[in-house]
């Protein structure tokens, strides 16, 4: 599965399962571990775990095996590593505190931008 197809599949599943404020960031120019980050808000830690489980199941159905999941056991931030795409599912409070969109929007340190 191509990376852009994987991103679209993740976004669609998160939207279908009521993930809120879904944002996709291209970070390939700032990170050597992934190309895209998909960030979404969940209404609770349980919702975050459910979203992670549903996305993992959907990508498996499409031939992509998740490389890892962190924070799925009663956490306000669940990270799902799909290789070229990393999915961050956070409660609103955690998302506001960590501000990943702002962090990853800063130009790369060695950039001439």
C-alpha angles and dihedrals in degrees: 000000000000119000095245090052090050092050091051092047091051093047092048094049093047090050093047091050093050101258108167131227096001112200127182119201127191105222100162090113091053103036135052093197103059144006102215139028120200113198125190138165125238126200093232143354089266091052089049091054092047092050090050092049093049094048092047091051093047095050091047089054086056096050101263118124114205112238093212149332125220128189098014093130103084100315135143089222124049120184119200114192113207095165106244089029127049117193120208115194112185140168113248092254094052092045092052091047098048097035095198093176090059093043094052094042092066111103115257114271093243094042122119090213 
